[in-house]
Every structure is written in structure tokens, then in C-alpha cells.
Amino acid sequence: MGLREYTIRRIIELIISLFLFSTISFIVFRMMPGDPSSLYLEEGILEPGMREAIRHMLGLDKPLWEQYLIYLKNTFTFTFGISFLYNKPAIEIIFSRKLLNTLALLLTSHGLAIVFGILLGVWAAWRRGKILDISSMIGAFILYSLPVFWVGIVMLLLFSVKMGLFPLSGTITAGVTYSNIFEYMADYIHHLILPATAITLIRLGGDYLITRNTMITIIGEDYIKTALAKGVPEKIVVWKHAARNAVLPIVTWVGLEIAVIFSGAVLTESVFSWDGIGKLIYDAALWRDYPVLEAAFFIIIFVTLLANFLTDLTYASLDPRVKYD
């Protein structure tokens, strides 16, 4: 099977998977206890007699199969319906800076984690067994095992509450008027530092451990020993021969971890009140805002499947030994 046939097959699989996961999302959200009208009743905002009127207005009184057909139509026409909570199109809410805020957080944190994880992993593997290697490995295991929300809370208490170095919440300072774009970006980055650092620390451990373990295996290969025996400079052997092959598992790791990355964003954004998709999902789940939940999860599912698809193609381009089955 050639690259073209393999790509077509993977695209078909992606579409089928997208349909199946979207259906599962619909079922899971409808299985959640309560609905938006019952939440209003619990808060004492509505009289009990108004519940059916609210359910009719939101379309929740329709048979489940009819709700499902409406959901499919809204999903695959990328309208996703009107938010119960915000009374706006769900897709408009997601793309009104919230998606950009989440991308800024995730790209910054995971970019840093990948770069430093690879650098530290290569360095530690080449000095395997030394004190710095052992201590860095222990530190990586500890970081990888810590929950991101706990790290976020500790950082807020230390750097925001105790030391006052960073803001407690938000993406920008409320009520501030900026004279130019540079002031706005400086304030935005100031708010970004803590949540991005929290995710970076958690993800760094995994990237480091995978790179280190892969490097240790590669260092034992004959072609590495041959290069060293021929007198090839150590730096060239480490970075051109060994590290290049050690990057391959990281490519697969990043692609497979996209869903975990977004789940970490939900927790991190909730802790830091970062105005992104993660916090939006948290708020929508509390208020049973089905259109927003469905739109957000569809985007996450699509990005995850697309990342896995691109990972397969990227891995094949990096490693010519890969065959398409």
C-alpha cells in the first residue's frame, strides 16, 4: 500500500471515528443527571410550573431520537446550536478568543516541555548513572505523578498570594485601559506565566523520561559505537545521530497525548480562571449547557484524531523504515 492509499484509508477512518465519538458525546451528556431547567429550579429562580416551558424552549421535551438528529445536523453543519447559558451560537462563544486563549496556553507550555524534555533527556542519557542523571530522573518521576490542579494551587498560594508576583486569575487585568498593543501583550503574558509553567512542569517529566529511555537504547546501537570508534566528535554523535532518532517516540507521544493535554487544560484553566475552552467546558458542565459542551468536545475530538493522523504521516516521513499496511 502506497502513501496515497494509506492517507485515503486514514481519512475515512478519521471520519468514521469522528461520527462515533460524537454520538458517544451526545449519549454521555444526556445521561448527566438533571438538565438546565432543573438547575434553575434548584436555585429557586423559576417556579416549578415553568419547567416544562423552559424545556420546550430549549428543545429538551423532544424525543431523544429527534434531539439526536438535530444534534447531528448542528454538528456536521458546524452550527452546534444556541447556548442555553449565553443565548449565543455555541461555535461563536468558542471562537470568541476562548479557543485562542487555550491554544496560547497549550502551545506555550507543551512547546517548552518538549524542547526542555528532549534536551534534558539527551543530556541525562549520555551521562547515565551520574548523580545529576539520577537526581533529574527522580525529579521527573515526581513531576509526572503530580496532579496539575495541585501544582496550580501551590503556585498560586506561593507566587500570587504570598509573594504577590503574579495575578490570581484571568487572562488580562480587569478595568485596565491599554495605550498600545505592547502593554496588552505584556499584561497577557504576565497572566499566562503561572498556568503555562504549571502545565510545562507536569508534561516535562513525561517528555524527559521517554527521551532518556530512548536515548539509552540508541546509545547501545552498533552505529553509535562505530561512529565513536572512528573518532567522530561526541557532539555530532549525540545530536546528529542519536538525538535525531530519539525524537521519533516523542512525535508519537505528543500525538497520542492530545486528549490528555486538553483534559489538563480544563483543570488548569479552572484553577487559574484562564478564559479558555477548558474553563468554558467546566462552566457548561455545571449548567448542563449541551450545545457548548457538544461543540467543545467535537473540536477536541477532531483535533485529537487529526493529531494522530498527522503523527502517523510525520513519523513515516522521519523514519523511512516505516511501511504502510
VENHUJO-V894131 format. One line per field, one symbol per residue. ss: DSSP state (@ for helix, = for strand, . for the rest). A space follows every 50 residues. Layout:
ss->???
This chain:
ss->..@@@@@@@@@@@@@@@@@@@@@@@@@@@@@....@@@@@@@.....@@@ @@@@@@@@.....@@@@@@@@@@@@@.....=......=@@@@@@@@@@@ @@@@@@@@@@@@@@@@@@@@@@@@@@....@@@@@@@@@@@@@@@..@@@ @@@@@@@@@@@@..................@@@@@@@@@@@@@@@@@@@@ @@@@@@@@@@@@@@@@@@@..@@@@@@@@....@@@@@@@@@@@@@@@@@ @@@@@@.@@@@@@@@@@@@@@@....@@@@@@@@@@...@@@@@@@@@@@ @@@@@@@@@@@@@@@@@@.......
